[in-house]
Every structure is written in C-alpha cells, then in structure tokens.
C-alpha cells in the first residue's frame, strides 16, 4: 500500500468548472495517521478503529472512505469505482487529489471502492492474485451503514483472541458465502477494509466468518 506524500491544499479547487472539495489539511501527517489506523484495522480484524481526523468528503464518500482513498491510492494504483461513486463528486475528486487511473475492469483493479454494497459485484470477479504473487489481488474498500446493526457473525483467525462478534449492516445476502469461497483460495484471495462514518474495520483473507 502506498502513502501519499503530497497533495493539494485545503482550499476548494476548480476542475472543469466544478468546485472540488479539498483534501487533507496536512497531507503527510494526516496520511500517516490514517495509514496507521488501516494497519491496526488489518492487524486486529473485527475491531472498530476510529480515525482521529476528518474533513468534508465528496459525495457519496463517508469521511473514512475519503481519508482511506487519499492515503492508499495514487497514480500507480488502478482503481475501480462502483456506479454510485462514479456518478457523484468522488471520481473527479480522486483524479485531482490522487492522480488516480480509474478502470472499468474489476479483474485488473488493485483497489475497488464500493459505496453501494447491495450492488457489489461477486467477490470472484475481482483479482485474487497468483500463487507466486498473492499480493497482486484486489483490496476492496466497502462503505457500509453500520458496524453493529446488521446480522450477527462470528470471526476467527489471526489477530482475533478466540472469536469476535461482528454485525455489519448493508451487505448483500450472498456476501458471507462468497467470503467462504475466498478464504479457500488462501494464500490467494481479496482483502476488505470496511468503512462507516469516520471509522474502519479490517477483514483480511485469513479470517473465517460464521454467518
């Protein structure tokens, strides 16, 4: 994952006659803080990790989704956006602040940004990496409605002491069965970072989920 070391100022900017929301107030310091939070979320799956900084995010991004994009994405990371994100302010905002190459094919995306999870493509449609290079897979950033108000699930695996009860709201009905298939691909497979409001939750491919 790549941390952005520079970015435009906090002032709103104009792109093609449209005013874009600013990025981080302090690009280096803020990106480092969000990156550390993403590492904690990945190291301790199922834990809600709040961000200690926020700003006005472009529609339809939540603050956590926008902050994670500014931190992880750059001109070398081809990303796929779902239809809802493409139709809002987010696509132009990402191009300006990250120099981001947006692509149409899920199978070649290093990152996939999902703001409408109910219309999420099936997990097998994203890159799962190769046996020799399992890191060449897609990381999905999935924006959800709640970390606590959805169906109960039990997570087990590295970074979790015994088990963790998680209740993510807003995922499609097939998500956890697809996750079982994804887990069987290990060491290949996709990874997920969920966002909600101004917080993160990690779901690495090593985690088993009982739904």
Secondary structure as GFF3:
##gff-version 3
##sequence-region A 1 211
A	DSSP	beta_strand	13	15	.	.	.	ID=ss1
A	DSSP	beta_strand	18	20	.	.	.	ID=ss2
A	DSSP	alpha_helix	27	43	.	.	.	ID=ss3
A	DSSP	beta_strand	49	50	.	.	.	ID=ss4
A	DSSP	alpha_helix	63	72	.	.	.	ID=ss5
A	DSSP	beta_strand	79	81	.	.	.	ID=ss6
A	DSSP	alpha_helix	83	87	.	.	.	ID=ss7
A	DSSP	alpha_helix	90	98	.	.	.	ID=ss8
A	DSSP	three_ten_helix	106	108	.	.	.	ID=ss9
A	DSSP	beta_strand	111	114	.	.	.	ID=ss10
A	DSSP	three_ten_helix	117	119	.	.	.	ID=ss11
A	DSSP	three_ten_helix	123	125	.	.	.	ID=ss12
A	DSSP	beta_strand	139	143	.	.	.	ID=ss13
A	DSSP	beta_strand	153	156	.	.	.	ID=ss14
A	DSSP	beta_strand	164	166	.	.	.	ID=ss15
A	DSSP	alpha_helix	175	184	.	.	.	ID=ss16
A	DSSP	beta_strand	191	196	.	.	.	ID=ss17
A	DSSP	beta_strand	199	203	.	.	.	ID=ss18
A	DSSP	beta_strand	208	210	.	.	.	ID=ss19
###
